[in-house]
Amino acid sequence: MSLQQATEFIRQALIMALVVSAPMLVIGLVVGIVVSLVQALTQIQEQTLTFVPKISAMIVAAIILMPWIGQRLMDYAIAMFGTGQMP
């Protein structure tokens, strides 16, 4: 394996990590902004209030997106270990 191939594998692995984690992070961001907006409108200044809705939304998103995430990771693993060529 050459240095260029190893660099390409690492680059593809990092891109895959970003693609797989992005939906849950975006959902956490949106829920956090909505809860912060509600806190600002109602003047509730409880710092722990944002934690439970964000974690709950991210867990639900992970459960719903699990087939998609699994398929993406399986495709990546097959491409990496099967043929040695990246998708």
N, C-alpha and C positions, 0 to 999 in steps of 0.2 A: 504494500500500500504506500503510495507516495504522499508527500506532504500536502499536495493539492487535493487529493481524495479525502484525506483525514480532515482537512479544513472544510471541505464541502459537507462531509457527514456532520461535523459539529454545527455548521451553519444551518443545515436542514433540521437538526435536532432542536436548536434554539427556536427556529421559526415554528416548528411543530408545538413546542411548549407554549409559545405565545398564542398560537391559533386555538389550542385546546383550552387554555385558561382565560382567554379574552371574553367569552360570553358570560362567565360567572363574575368576572371582575366588573364588566359593564353593568350587570344587574345590581351588584353591590353598590356601585357608584350611583346609579339612578335611585335606588332605594334610600341611600344615604342623603342624597340631595333632597328628595321628597320629605323625609323625616326631618331634616334640618329646616326646610321651609315651614313645615307644620310647627316645629318648635319656635321658630322666629315669629310666626303669626300668633301663636297662643302664648308666647313669652314663657314657655316652660324651659327651664335651663338645666335639665337633668342630663348629665354627660353619658350615662349608661343607657339612655333610652334608644339611642341609635344602634346599639350593639345587637340586640335581639332581632329586630326586623331585618337587618342586613345579613346576619348569619342565617336566619330562617330562609330568606329569599335565595341565598347562595346555595344552601343545602337542597332546596326544592329544585333550583336550576341544575344542580349537579345530578340529581336523580332523573330529571326529565331529559337532560342532555347525555346521560350515560351511554345509550346506544350509539349516538353520533360520535362521542369521544372514543369509545371502544373501536368503532369502525376505522376512524382516522388513525389510531395507534396501531391497529392490526395491519392496515395498508402500509404504514410506514415500516413496520417490522418486516413484513413480507418483502417489501422493496429493498430493504437494507440487507437482510440475511438471505433472501432468496436469490436475487439476481446480482446484487452488488451495485445496482444502478438506482439512483434516487428518482422519485417520481417527479 
